[in-house]
Amino acid sequence: MSLSAVMNISVSGMQAQQTRATATANNIANAMTPRYDRLETDFSTEGAGGVRASVSPSGDATFDEGSNVDLAQEMVSLIESEIGFKANASAFETGADMWDVLLSIKRD
C-alpha cells in the first residue's frame, strides 16, 4: 500500500466522522421537536480501502410530544466521533511525517 493511499484512507475516515458528528448535532438540536426521527449514521467500506458514511432516519417510533432522541446515546456518539477523528488525524500526520523523511532522504 502506498503512502498516499494511507493518507487518503485517513482523510475518508475524518470525513466520515465529520458526517457522523453533524448528524448527531442535528439529533441533539431536534431532541424536543415533536415527531422528530433521529438520524443514524452507517459506515461502509469503499473499494480503495476508505470508509463512507451515510445518514438516514432511524425508522423507530416517534412521539407526539417529543422525539425518539436519547441525549445520553447522542453524547456517546459525539465522543466516539471525536476519538475516531483523532485516530484518523494521527494516521494522516504520521503519513505526512513519513513523506517529509522520504523527501529529506531523496535530497541528500
C-alpha positions as CSV (number, residue, x, y, z in Angstrom):
1,M,0.0,0.0,0.0
2,S,1.4,3.4,-0.9
3,L,1.8,6.3,1.5
4,S,-0.7,8.4,-0.4
5,A,-3.3,5.6,-0.2
6,V,-2.8,5.5,3.6
7,M,-3.3,9.3,3.8
8,N,-6.4,9.1,1.5
9,I,-7.9,6.4,3.8
10,S,-7.3,8.7,6.8
11,V,-9.0,11.6,5.0
12,S,-12.0,9.5,4.2
13,G,-12.2,8.4,7.9
14,M,-12.1,12.0,9.1
15,Q,-14.8,12.9,6.6
16,A,-17.0,10.0,7.8
17,Q,-16.6,11.0,11.4
18,Q,-17.5,14.6,10.5
19,T,-20.7,13.4,8.8
20,R,-21.5,11.4,12.0
21,A,-20.8,14.4,14.3
22,T,-23.1,16.5,12.1
23,A,-25.9,14.0,12.2
24,T,-25.5,13.7,16.0
25,A,-25.6,17.5,16.4
26,N,-28.7,17.6,14.4
27,N,-30.3,15.0,16.6
28,I,-29.4,17.0,19.7
29,A,-30.8,20.2,18.2
30,N,-34.1,18.5,17.4
31,A,-34.4,16.4,20.6
32,M,-37.6,18.3,21.7
33,T,-39.1,18.5,18.3
34,P,-42.4,16.6,18.1
35,R,-42.3,13.5,15.8
36,Y,-38.6,14.0,15.0
37,D,-37.0,10.7,13.9
38,R,-33.3,10.6,14.9
39,L,-30.7,10.3,12.2
40,E,-28.4,7.3,12.2
41,T,-25.0,7.1,10.6
42,D,-23.9,3.9,8.8
43,F,-20.4,3.3,7.7
44,S,-19.3,1.2,4.7
45,T,-16.0,0.5,3.1
46,E,-15.0,1.9,-0.2
47,G,-13.3,0.0,-2.9
48,A,-9.9,1.8,-2.4
49,G,-9.9,0.9,1.3
50,G,-11.5,4.1,2.6
51,V,-14.8,4.5,4.6
52,R,-18.0,6.2,3.6
53,A,-20.7,7.4,6.0
54,S,-24.4,7.6,5.0
55,V,-27.1,9.2,7.2
56,S,-30.7,8.1,7.3
57,P,-33.7,8.3,9.6
58,S,-33.8,5.5,12.2
59,G,-37.3,4.4,11.4
60,D,-38.0,3.9,15.2
61,A,-41.3,5.1,16.7
62,T,-41.7,8.8,17.2
63,F,-43.9,10.6,19.8
64,D,-46.4,13.4,19.5
65,E,-44.9,15.2,22.5
66,G,-41.2,14.7,21.6
67,S,-38.7,12.8,19.5
68,N,-37.0,9.4,19.8
69,V,-33.7,11.0,20.6
70,D,-31.8,9.7,23.7
71,L,-29.4,12.5,24.7
72,A,-27.1,10.1,26.5
73,Q,-26.7,8.0,23.4
74,E,-26.0,11.1,21.3
75,M,-23.3,12.3,23.7
76,V,-21.7,8.8,23.4
77,S,-21.9,9.1,19.7
78,L,-20.1,12.5,19.8
79,I,-17.4,11.1,21.9
80,E,-16.9,8.2,19.6
81,S,-16.8,10.6,16.6
82,E,-14.1,12.7,18.3
83,I,-12.0,9.6,19.1
84,G,-12.4,8.3,15.5
85,F,-11.5,11.7,14.0
86,K,-8.4,12.0,16.2
87,A,-7.2,8.5,15.3
88,N,-7.5,9.2,11.6
89,A,-5.9,12.6,12.0
90,S,-3.0,10.9,13.8
91,A,-2.6,8.4,11.0
92,F,-2.6,11.3,8.5
93,E,0.0,13.2,10.4
94,T,2.2,10.1,10.5
95,G,1.9,9.7,6.8
96,A,2.8,13.4,6.3
97,D,5.9,12.9,8.6
98,M,6.9,9.9,6.5
99,W,6.7,12.0,3.3
100,D,9.0,14.6,4.9
101,V,11.5,11.9,5.8
102,L,11.4,10.5,2.3
103,L,11.9,13.9,0.8
104,S,14.9,14.7,3.0
105,I,16.5,11.3,2.1
106,K,15.9,12.0,-1.6
107,R,17.6,15.5,-1.3
108,D,20.7,14.0,0.4
